[in-house]
């Protein structure tokens, strides 16, 4: 879309119709600077009235960053960056700024883009697209841009148009070209600033980084006069230098420049050969003078003047082009942002092909229509054979850092690790809390991290390695408490850091949140840990979409017997090999198998036998104690509900009494 003509812009720039810019580009440096200030002021004004973009609170940002770090989100972003084609794309992925859908609809759009990128018959060519954000900001701030910077802007805009044209050709040449529409839509409403690009290319030579003669009539005239003057000056100086040489005043003819003026060399003893000449400088030894002949003074003065006029006219042209760039900053930034969006979509598509990823779908809880169409839709999470992306990539090898990166070529320079064991994740619609138990190193945390990472990837429009068509809810936020939050700086123990993190999660959680808690309630007395964990989980059960917690507390695995919102899962452990199988047993409760593992590594049998005796002695008392805690908790909850019910009944009784009194009063009044 061509912008309307404005007084601050270059005039008559219809290059295709062969209209020269020479008739329209008449300006001076002062006018150029005035226009730059005007453009900068306009840009500043537009920024001042723009509506502010809502941003997350510092605490919410800190929680998000901690969760992303715990789930190793930056590792996924770094791998996607290997498939980007632009510097801006690599920078965005490297900084973890991969766009994540802020709504279900936005995430669906990102997934559509990735699906279209997977189907591309040939990679898009982003060659020539540069990160010009700093240059645009400099122009908007009033700084005069150099030839190289202006050419970079023009080159990037033209390259962006080339990407769009290439995508259109692919769409037209493909039988089912509609599949590329999600990618075409990214650039569909962009302004490719054709006139600005043509003006830049007409005025500047990007190869030599110079302003061309045709940029203005004045510049062409100045350069023509300067060339004529220089020819005359050089001819005069050559003749003078030859005569000096022939007279023995110099060993060889020398024509050079000193103090921005053309001159000749002559021995100090023979300076009389240039009567009326001006000594500009001398050699280090003082034996040679560099003198300006009297006849060259006028021509040198003209050269200095014309050189200054030429530079002033070049600055004026650069000023006008800078002004046009500053005036078009919003459209240029929008175009470059869309190019970045397209680059990231293509990178997600190549990444999906590399990991053999499949497209996830978002489920809606308690959707009877979906359940009738597909019985599996009774599950809010239904993912078969998912593999942790970061563990999987270790078995695939590393992407070659070469021209083949965009094609997802794999290098075998690094040792290939075994394939991670696929996991099946199935969560019923009515389940809010999943308690995963089992031995250490059995895969509890890895399972939890896999679902958390899959949730972030699906929100960001990424495919992940699984079978069939995985489904999971769209979570507005993923909140995780994984790892040791001990802090010497803030005097926090491991348990204090754990509880502090849980407090923030409880405050921030919403109906659409996913919460991941590793070893809930650990780090303190087991009885208090169980009581606190039970209270937290029952509080969260009615306030979130889904929570997954890992634990060694058997009491937490018994909550599903009294609350249908709870579900158990266990990591399978082979008692024969005493090794985890990393399979999830849904609806089961896992044992820690501490004594079995201790026996397998050759622990002293007498110590183990004594430990078994203590287990047998403590287990009945421990069960009674835990049952008592649960019973006490339920009793307290029942008493609270009874108290609230009695209070409500009292309020209702008072209301009825007041109503009867008012009704009786009005009835008596009407009677009299």
Secondary structure, DSSP 4 states (H G I P E B T S, - for coil): -PPPP-TTS-S---GGGT--GGGT----HHHHHHHHHHHHHHHHHHHHHSPPPP---HHHHHHHHHHHHHTTHHHHHHHHHTT--SHHHHHHHHTT-----SSHHHHHHHHHHHHHHHT-SS----TT----HHHHHHHHTTPPPPHHHHHHHHHHHHHHHHHHHHHHHHHHHSTTGGGGHHHHHHHTT----HHHHHHHHHHEETTTTEE-GGG-HHHHHHHHHHHHHHHHHHHHHHHHHHHHHHTTSSSS--EEEETTEEEEEEEGGGGGGSTT-EEEEE-TTSSEEEEE-GGGHHHHHHHHHHHHHHHHHHHHHHHHHHHHHHHTHHHHHHHHHHHHHHHHHHHHHHHHHHHT-B--EEE-TT-HHHHHH-GGGGEEEEEEEE--HHHHHHHH-EE-SSTTGGGT-EE-SSPPPPPPPPEEEEEETT--EEEEE--TTSSHHHHHHHHHHHHHHHHTT--BS-EEEEEEE--SEEEEE-S---BTTTTB-HHHHHHHHHHHHHHH--TTEEEEESSTT-SS-HHHHHHHHHHHHHHHHTT-SEEEEEES-GGGGGGGGT-TTEEEEEEEEETTTTEEEEEEEET------HHHHHHHTT--HHHHHHHHHHHHHHHHHHHHHHHHHHHHHHHHHHHHHHHHHHHHHHHHHHHHHHHHHHHHHHHHHHH-
